[in-house]
């Protein structure tokens, strides 16, 4: 099965989705900061055999509106609601990696009647991080763009499936391979995380929740302990031999976890 492009427009902002079809309960997949919907291709293809699957290029990313005026957390949440409503996704399970997981969590907290269940992949609530925008900006500045080839880009991003996944998000121009986002938009998208805790939103989530963490991820142990302490009914799994991009490194394993969880909550 392959995907078809679907376009959702909210407040003049164009959002492009990969609609994998399927006739079962709906699943919405959200990538992380500086990512793209194609990161979910492997698990999305498999999940579409039993579920209705839609992966979103979020605002500022991929094929969606590159320079949206609003990059607030509320705007990203409202986009998820618009995707569900305009594509007819009834009470979807919302799955998000990294900042996409943060968006998924905020959506579940703000719209309990909309979200059937929540999956956080290498994502967790946390305290304000004033350093986050600066750190992300410095990381993006380290990209030697334009890359001379996709192979060179994949190597820069660490090689292997994760490197290939990041390289797949680039666009080819006459002078080489470029990012499909604006640096300033990415940094601005983290502004609220720099000053606001997301722990209150986590406490408001009432739907079934699965948390998938990497063995060598970026979520501090104390944050994981606090998260599970606040909502002990949460299912939590750690995947050996993985890093922050575990959805790219071990997509088949992640698919198995998702399919089991989705079957239970559906």
C-alpha distance (Angstrom), angle and dihedral (degrees) to the residues before:
residue distance angle dihedral
X1 . . .
X2 3.81 . .
X3 3.78 133.3 .
X4 3.78 132.5 -106.6
X5 3.78 125.3 -146.8
X6 3.80 116.4 -109.1
X7 3.79 124.4 -176.4
X8 3.80 124.3 -149.4
X9 3.80 120.3 -172.1
X10 3.80 121.5 -159.9
X11 3.80 122.2 175.0
X12 3.78 89.2 -18.1
X13 3.81 94.3 -52.8
X14 3.80 114.7 124.9
X15 3.81 115.7 -138.9
X16 3.80 118.8 -170.2
X17 3.80 119.1 -153.7
X18 3.79 135.7 -170.9
X19 3.78 103.9 -133.4
X20 3.80 108.7 -160.9
X21 3.78 93.5 -177.5
X22 3.76 120.6 -143.3
X23 3.78 128.8 153.1
X24 3.79 103.8 -123.6
X25 3.80 131.4 86.5
X26 3.80 113.0 -39.7
X27 3.81 125.6 -99.5
X28 3.82 125.2 -169.8
X29 3.82 117.0 -160.8
X30 3.82 121.2 -155.9
X31 3.81 123.6 -168.3
X32 3.81 125.7 -147.8
X33 3.79 131.6 -103.1
X34 3.83 113.0 -53.4
X35 3.81 88.9 8.6
X36 3.80 135.1 114.7
X37 3.80 140.9 -137.8
X38 3.81 92.2 -103.9
X39 3.80 90.0 72.4
X40 3.80 87.0 79.7
X41 3.82 97.1 51.0
X42 3.80 97.8 110.0
X43 3.82 99.1 49.3
X44 3.82 91.6 33.8
X45 3.81 92.4 57.5
X46 3.80 91.6 51.1
X47 3.79 95.4 42.1
X48 3.82 91.6 51.8
X49 3.80 88.6 69.5
X50 3.81 87.9 73.4
X51 3.81 106.7 12.2
X52 3.82 140.4 45.0
X53 3.79 102.0 -107.8
X54 3.81 129.7 -166.2
X55 3.82 124.5 175.1
X56 3.80 116.0 -163.2
X57 3.79 131.3 -146.0
X58 3.79 94.3 -145.5
X59 3.79 122.2 -139.1
X60 3.78 112.1 -69.0
X61 3.80 91.9 20.6
X62 3.78 139.4 94.4
X63 3.78 115.3 -29.7
X64 3.81 94.0 -13.1
X65 3.81 126.7 95.6
X66 3.79 104.8 -51.2
X67 3.82 100.2 -160.2
X68 3.81 108.0 33.9
X69 3.79 114.8 174.3
X70 3.79 92.0 -136.9
X71 3.81 120.2 54.2
X72 3.80 96.6 158.8
X73 3.75 120.3 136.3
X74 3.81 88.0 -112.2
X75 3.82 90.5 57.2
X76 3.81 92.0 54.5
X77 3.81 90.2 48.5
X78 3.81 92.2 48.8
X79 3.81 88.4 51.7
X80 3.81 90.9 57.9
X81 3.80 89.8 51.0
X82 3.82 90.7 49.3
X83 3.81 92.3 49.7
X84 3.81 90.8 51.7
X85 3.80 93.5 46.9
X86 3.81 99.3 42.5
X87 3.81 95.1 43.8
X88 3.80 93.5 43.9
X89 3.80 96.5 -117.4
X90 3.79 107.2 166.1
X91 3.82 112.4 -145.6
X92 3.81 95.8 -31.5
X93 3.77 126.8 -156.5
X94 3.80 103.5 -118.5
X95 3.81 116.4 -144.2
X96 3.79 121.8 -173.5
X97 3.79 137.7 174.5
X98 3.81 121.8 -148.2
X99 3.83 108.9 -37.5
X100 3.80 87.5 3.7
X101 3.80 86.6 59.6
X102 3.78 89.0 52.1
X103 3.80 89.0 53.4
X104 3.80 90.6 47.6
X105 3.81 91.1 51.4
X106 3.81 93.0 49.2
X107 3.81 89.6 48.5
X108 3.80 92.2 52.2
X109 3.81 90.8 48.1
X110 3.81 95.6 47.7
X111 3.82 97.9 38.3
X112 3.81 108.7 34.5
X113 3.79 92.7 161.5
X114 3.80 91.4 55.7
X115 3.80 103.0 48.2
X116 3.80 117.8 69.4
X117 3.80 94.6 -172.7
X118 3.79 140.6 -15.8
X119 3.81 132.8 -129.7
X120 3.80 120.8 -169.7
X121 3.80 115.6 -165.4
X122 3.80 111.5 -166.6
X123 3.79 89.3 -23.1
X124 3.78 133.5 114.1
X125 3.80 140.8 160.8
X126 3.76 114.5 -93.0
X127 3.77 148.3 163.4
X128 3.82 123.8 -81.8
X129 3.80 113.2 -69.0
X130 3.82 109.1 -157.2
X131 3.80 90.6 -178.4
X132 3.82 96.1 55.8
X133 3.84 99.9 89.9
X134 3.79 92.3 46.9
X135 3.80 92.8 47.1
X136 3.80 92.9 49.2
X137 3.78 91.3 46.3
X138 3.80 91.0 52.5
X139 3.80 91.0 48.2
X140 3.79 92.6 51.3
X141 3.80 90.2 46.8
X142 3.80 88.7 56.9
X143 3.82 91.8 63.8
X144 3.82 107.5 107.7
X145 3.79 93.4 -138.2
X146 2.88 132.3 -147.7
X147 3.78 93.2 46.3
X148 3.81 111.4 -149.8
X149 3.81 91.4 -134.9
X150 3.78 142.0 -2.6
X151 3.79 88.3 -108.9
X152 3.80 90.0 56.9
X153 3.79 89.9 49.2
X154 3.80 92.5 49.4
X155 3.79 89.4 51.1
X156 3.81 91.4 50.2
X157 3.80 90.1 52.4
X158 3.79 91.8 54.2
X159 3.79 102.2 -86.7
X160 3.78 124.9 -112.2
X161 3.81 123.2 75.6
X162 3.80 93.1 -39.1
X163 3.80 92.8 52.4
X164 3.80 90.8 47.2
X165 3.79 90.1 49.5
X166 3.78 92.9 54.0
X167 3.81 92.1 44.6
X168 3.80 90.1 52.1
X169 3.78 88.4 64.1
X170 3.81 93.2 62.9
X171 3.80 126.6 95.6
X172 3.78 125.4 -135.6
X173 3.79 120.3 -125.0
X174 3.78 132.1 169.6
X175 3.81 93.1 -87.4
X176 3.82 97.9 43.0
X177 3.79 142.4 -77.4
X178 3.81 120.5 -27.2
X179 3.79 137.5 -175.6
X180 3.80 116.6 -96.9
X181 3.78 93.7 -134.6
X182 3.79 140.4 59.6
X183 3.80 118.2 -105.9
X184 3.79 92.9 -138.2
X185 3.79 92.2 53.0
X186 3.79 91.2 52.6
X187 3.80 92.9 50.5
X188 3.80 92.2 45.6
X189 3.80 90.7 51.2
X190 3.81 88.3 65.9
X191 3.80 96.1 49.9
X192 3.81 95.2 101.2
X193 3.79 93.3 45.3
X194 3.79 87.3 57.5
X195 3.79 93.1 61.2
X196 3.81 107.8 21.4
X197 3.79 133.3 66.0
X198 3.79 117.6 -132.3
X199 3.80 94.5 -159.7
X200 3.84 94.0 97.5
X201 3.81 89.9 56.7
X202 3.81 90.8 51.2
X203 3.80 90.3 55.1
X204 3.81 89.2 53.3
X205 3.81 94.1 56.4
X206 3.79 109.2 105.8
X207 3.81 103.8 169.2
X208 3.83 126.7 94.9
X209 3.79 109.1 -77.4
X210 3.79 135.9 -161.1
X211 3.81 120.5 -167.0
X212 3.82 118.0 -163.6
X213 3.80 114.9 -167.9
X214 3.79 133.5 -176.8
X215 3.77 123.7 -122.0
X216 3.82 88.7 -127.4
X217 3.78 99.6 26.7
X218 3.79 132.8 135.7
X219 3.81 99.8 -107.1
X220 3.84 109.3 106.2
X221 3.78 115.6 -126.4
X222 3.82 93.7 -121.4
X223 3.81 89.6 55.1
X224 3.80 90.4 53.0
X225 3.82 91.2 48.6
X226 3.80 91.4 49.1
X227 3.79 92.3 47.4
X228 3.78 94.1 51.5
X229 3.79 91.8 41.2
X230 3.80 91.1 57.1
X231 3.80 93.5 46.7
X232 3.82 107.3 21.9
X233 3.80 92.4 173.1
X234 3.81 89.0 70.4
X235 3.80 116.4 115.0
X236 3.80 110.5 -130.2
X237 3.81 129.5 -172.4
X238 3.80 130.9 179.1
X239 3.81 118.2 -156.6
X240 3.83 115.6 -143.6
X241 3.77 118.4 -128.2
X242 3.80 95.9 17.2
X243 3.80 137.6 118.7
X244 3.78 134.8 -159.4
X245 3.81 92.3 -62.8
X246 3.79 94.0 56.5
X247 3.82 90.5 140.5
X248 3.81 86.8 66.0
X249 3.81 97.2 36.0
X250 3.82 98.0 48.2
X251 3.82 106.5 15.5
X252 3.80 94.8 151.9
X253 3.80 92.2 53.2
X254 3.79 90.5 47.2
X255 3.80 89.7 49.4
X256 3.79 90.0 55.4
X257 3.80 91.8 51.5
X258 3.78 92.2 46.7
X259 3.78 94.6 47.4
X260 3.81 92.8 51.4
X261 3.80 92.4 46.7
X262 3.81 93.5 45.0
X263 3.78 92.2 49.4
X264 3.81 89.4 53.8
X265 3.81 96.4 48.7
X266 3.81 95.8 39.0
